[in-house]
Every structure is written in structure tokens, then in C-alpha cells.
Amino acid sequence: MRQHYTAIIAKSLQARHRRERGLKYLGLISILFGFAFLLILLGNIASNGLSALWQSHIQLEVTVPADAVLDEHGAISEDMVFETNWNGIVQKSLRTEFPDAKGMRARRAVGKLVSANAGFWLKEKILANPELLDSPQKFWFKTSDEVDQYIKGHMDISVPESDRRLSDQQLAWADTLVEQGLLERHFNTTFFTQADSREPESAGILGAVVGSAMAMLVTLVLALPLAVMSAIYLEYFAKPGRMTDFIEVNINNLAAVPSIVFGLLGLTVFLNFFNMPRSAPLVGGMVLSLMTLPTIIIAARASIRAVPPSIRDAALGLGASKMQAALDHVLPMAMPGILTGTIIGMAQALGESAPLLMIGMVAFVVDVPAAITDPATALPVQIYIWSDSAERAFYEKASLAILFLVAFLILMNMAAVLLRRRFERHH
């Protein structure tokens, strides 16, 4: 009889072990499956965006006459600078490379090889160094986005000429410049040092990055103190009752509200009622702080509950007040969890675009904001604008901006882990 029960128990154990192994393998397969999709996603974005790190340039020898900038006294005249056709100077130099281009149509076709902002860049270069006047100087100018896409191999030249943005003649001219060593690809520093532009080759993410940083700073300053004070009040000072239960339920519900609802709230209250500046990081940060506040409150309350009650009881036993026990003893112990929840909430806010669209941060802004009240856009909104553009070059830049956004989010989560470990070792 004993052997019979022993056999039954052994068979049951074998079945249970098989189920445990099966569950283990299913979990491992699920993780690998999700990781594979993540790699596919990031690989697809990287394949589309990494080429934006390089920009095609044309080397031209340009001579800018002194009478285009200097007055009769040898000083820079703003009126003369304004009246000078800087793009015409660049295109005239470019046409000297193709003397066979006769007629107005051919000359216009040659001019489309170089960026429409080449004249603006030349003007800034000359104004910064007037000694370059009246002498031939060699400069590297950005090509148009069409030529850049062709050089990178992103243009299908097998389609009919009428369906392409570059003609066969323009492609031949570009090939000639490459053979002569006058057309090369250089590292695209403009992507990191300039704000948005109508021309893809001149567009950058600096304005969006600064706008996002300002909005995040406002969010952090507003959300963190309010969330910590709210968590301490609900845990240690709020009396149990219907009102406290009502507050707790609504905090949990607000954490699940779609972000666009907070955008509508910001549009109604901050813009329409208080007449605050539209498309400003100040308003964007206030809206994001409302969205992030419930998440941080929940994380802060969970961290405070995780502190052993003996810490608070010992402080109270030694004569500390409730506020002193909460701020001087419990809060430092709960700080790792609070910071982790704060950084995760901030990372979520950084990737939001819907509430920012509602308050006007979708505006086209070509200047880098200098204050939190200046018009600005945010990195997720900038990605949305570029991805919605018809030019292939903007899609390329949007993919690269996504990579930087993902990298920044990963750094924020790593910072949360490091801060948690540091505070845990400290305490």
C-alpha cells in the first residue's frame, strides 16, 4: 500500500515539474518574442534614420563683391545686405560648373541642385568674416534634399522621369560633381545645432530638445513637491472617511485618464481662461505636470508604505512631531521609490504629444526658445510634424529623432535604477 501511494506521489511530482518547466519555457519564449519585435522595430527605425547623420555638400568657388555688403565708408550696411541676392551669387557660381546649361529652364534646373538656404548660409559666413570679400573663396554648401536622397540611394531612378523630382539631366550633373570630387557627404552637424526649417537639409532638433527640456523642468518643479506632500498627507494626516476614500479613488482614476483629456483641460483653463502664452514650454509643463501628478502620488504612497512602521514609531517615541517623523525619517527612507516613480512618470510625459498638440505646441518654430514663455515645440511633436511631411528627407530625420528620443528615455530609466540603488546603499 505504501509503495502504491509513493508511486502516485512521484507521478504527481513529475507532472507538476513538467508544468513548471512548461511555464518557464513559455515565459522565456514570450520574452524572446517581445525582444525580437523590439529589435525589428529599432532596426527598421535605425535603417531609415541613421543616414540622416550625413548630408551631401557641393564645393563651390564664390566671389562676393564688397559693394554687396559695405557702404562707401567701408562699414557693413544692413540695407545693402538685405537687398543683395545671396542665392543668386551661389547659383551663379554653380552654373559656372556647367557652361553647357543654356536657357532659363536649364539654369533653373542647375540651381535646384543646391539648397534653397545656401544664400542665407553664405550671408552669415561673410558677415562673420568680411575679410572674405572681393576674393574667390571655396565653400561647401548643402545640396537640395532631392540631390541628397539621390546620393544616399533613396531615390528610385527606374521610375519614369516625369514621376521623379530630379530629371535625368540633373542626375547626370550630380554624377559629374561626384566624379570631380565637388560633391561629398559630410557629418550633419545642422541636425544638432539648428531648429526646424522648411527645407529638410536645414532642419534640426535643437529647438525641440530645448523646448522639451524646459517643459520637463516645469513639470518636475510642479509635480514632484505636490505629489510628495499629497502622499504624506494621505498616509499620515488624512482621517479615514468618505472624503479620503473619494480622493484616493479619483487619484487612481486620473492616472488612467487619456492624455488628450489633460490637453483639453490645459486648453480650456490655461489658454482660454488665464490667457497664458500659446505654444509655450510653461503651459506644456503645467499640462504634463497634471498628467504626471497622479502617477507620482501613487508611487510616493507605495514607497512611504514600504518604510517599516518602526522608523516612524521610534521617531514619535523620541518626541518628534508627526511632521518631523514624516519629513526627517520616513521621507528619506522612501526617497528611492519616489525618485524611481518620478523619473518613470517624467519619461512617460516626455514621450507624450497629444496634450501638447491641444495647447498649440505643434506650431512651426524656427528659433530656439530662450525662456519658458517663448514659442516652442517638443521632440515628440517635432517627430509628428516631420513624419507627416511629404519629403522623404523629413521622414529620414523623423526616424533619427525617434532614435534619440528612445535613447534619452533609456537613459532616464537607467538613472532611475542608479538613483534607487544609491539611496538604498545610503540608507
Summary of the structure (lengths in Angstrom):
residues: 427
radius of gyration: 30.6
end to end distance: 57.9
largest distance: 119.2
contacts: 1335
relative contact order: 0.10
helix: 69%
strand: 6%
